[in-house]
Amino acid sequence: MSIQEREVSELGPDERVAFFERDAGVESVRSDVRDIVERVREEGDVAVREFTEQFDDVSVGNLEITDQCERAYDDLDDELLEAIDTAAANVREFHEAQLPEDWRESFDDGRELGRRFRPIDRVGVYVPGGSAAYPSSAIMGIVPAVVAGVDHVSVVTPPAEQISPVTLAAIHAAGADAVYSVGGAQGIAALAYGTESVTRVQKIVGPGNRWVTAAKAEVRGDVAIDFLAGPSEVVVIADDTAEPQFVASELIAQAEHDANASVVAITDDETTAEAITEALERQADEREREETIRSALSNDASGVLLARSMSEAILFTEEYAPEHLSIIADDDEELLKRIDSAGSVFLGPHTPVAAGDYASGTNHVLPTNGGARVTGGLSVETFVRSTTVQRLSETGLENLEKTITTLATAEGLEGHAESVRMRFDHE
C-alpha cells in the first residue's frame, strides 16, 4: 500500500470523482437499518435489547445508566478528571460566545420588527463508544446543547461489558440529563421514536459509524438531525516554509481514525511534496495503527498533491470542502480569505487539528463529504430556533397597504388583500 503523489493538473475524471464525490458509505446497510428502525419504533425496549445482544454481544438490563456516569466522574483519576474539566470549560466558553440575543428594531415608517431565540426542548446526542473511549465526542455534543438552554439532553452510547469510565465521566461533566446504554441504529431509533425507557427527542446530533449515519438518514423527517457524517477528512495546504513532518503528522492523525479516511496534502513546491511523502512513510512505520493508516493513505481520495500554484491549490481545496483544513504557509491569513468551504480551519505550524479535536474550544463535530459547502459544524445555533416578531402601527399598515393588496391580488388571494383593506373600511 503506497502513498500516492500526484499532480493536480494531471488528475483524470475518475480521480476527481474520488476526491470530490466522497460519501458516508451508508447504502450497503440502508436496508438492514430500515428494518432495525421500524422494529424499535414498533416494539420499543424489547427490540432495543434484542439488537443490543445481536450486535454488541451484551445483555442489557436497565437501559438507563445516568447514575453510572456520576459515579465514574467521582471515581476518575485526578489527571484524567482535570483534562476532561479543562476541555469542557474551553468548549463551554467558546460556545457561550455564540449565544444569539433577541432583538427588536423600530423603523420610521411604523414597522417594528425583530427576532427572538429559544432552545429546542429535547435533544439526543450520540456518543460513540462500546469498548472504545470517546470522551471528547461527549463534550462536543452535549456542552453546546446545555449552553443553548436545551431543557432535556439525552445521550445514547454503545454498551460493553465495561463501558469506558472516561467516556461516562465526560458525559456527566458535560451536563447530560439522561444516559442510555444503547448504540448503533437501534440507539438512533430509540431517540427518534422513544421507548419505555428512552425519552423521545426532537433533534439528534453526533457522529457514528455507517449504521448510525444510515439510521439518522432513515429517521430524518420524523426528527431533525445535524448532518450525515462520513469518515474523517483533512486537507493540508503547505508552502515551501512548511515543516514536512508537521504536515505528515496531520495526515497520519486523521488516517488513524479509519481506513476510509480521506487525507490530502497539497503544495506548490515539488521539494516539499517529496519531503512530505518521505515523512509519511517514516511516521506510518512508527504508529500502532500502521495498517489502518496505510490503508487510508493509499485510498483514492488521499495523497500528496503538487499544484502549479497556490491558486490551483485553493481551487482544489474549495471544491473538496474538507472537514478539517490546515494551512501551514507563510501567508496563511491571505490564503484563508480565499477559501469559503471548510468545516474547521487550523492556521499555522503550532495549531494541529488534534487541538480542536480535544481542547481548544471549537467543536469537532463537523460536516464531511463536501457538506461544508452548505453547512457548518455543531454549534449553539444547532440547538436553538428563531421566531420573527412584528408590530405595525396604523400608519405602518397604511404605508404598506398598496404593496400588500397589489401583490395579493396578483396571486389571486382576495382574502389576503381584504384582511388589509377592512382595517381602513370604517363603514
Sequence and secondary structure as in RCSB ss.txt:
>XXXX:A:sequence
MSIQEREVSELGPDERVAFFERDAGVESVRSDVRDIVERVREEGDVAVREFTEQFDDVSVGNLEITDQCERAYDD
LDDELLEAIDTAAANVREFHEAQLPEDWRESFDDGRELGRRFRPIDRVGVYVPGGSAAYPSSAIMGIVPAVVAGV
DHVSVVTPPAEQISPVTLAAIHAAGADAVYSVGGAQGIAALAYGTESVTRVQKIVGPGNRWVTAAKAEVRGDVAI
DFLAGPSEVVVIADDTAEPQFVASELIAQAEHDANASVVAITDDETTAEAITEALERQADEREREETIRSALSND
ASGVLLARSMSEAILFTEEYAPEHLSIIADDDEELLKRIDSAGSVFLGPHTPVAAGDYASGTNHVLPTNGGARVT
GGLSVETFVRSTTVQRLSETGLENLEKTITTLATAEGLEGHAESVRMRFDHE
>XXXX:A:secstr
    EEEGGG  HHHHHHHHS     GGGHHHHHHHHHHHHHHTHHHHHHHHHHHH    S SB HHHHHHHHHH
S HHHHHHHHHHHHHHHHHHHTT    EEEE TTSEEEEEEEEE SEEEEE   TTS  HHHHHHHHHHHHHHT 
SEEEEEE   TT  HHHHHHHHHHT SEEEE  HHHHHHHHHH  SSS   SEEE    HHHHHHHHHHBTTBEE
S    S EEEEEE TTS HHHHHHHHHHHHTT TT EEEEEES HHHHHHHHHHHHHHHHH TTHHHHHHHHTST
T EEEE SSHHHHHHHHHHH  SEEEEESTTHHHHHHT    SEEEESTT  HHHHHHTSSS      TTGGGT 
  S GGGGEEEEEEEEE HHHHHHHHHHHHHHHHHTT HHHHHHHHGGG   
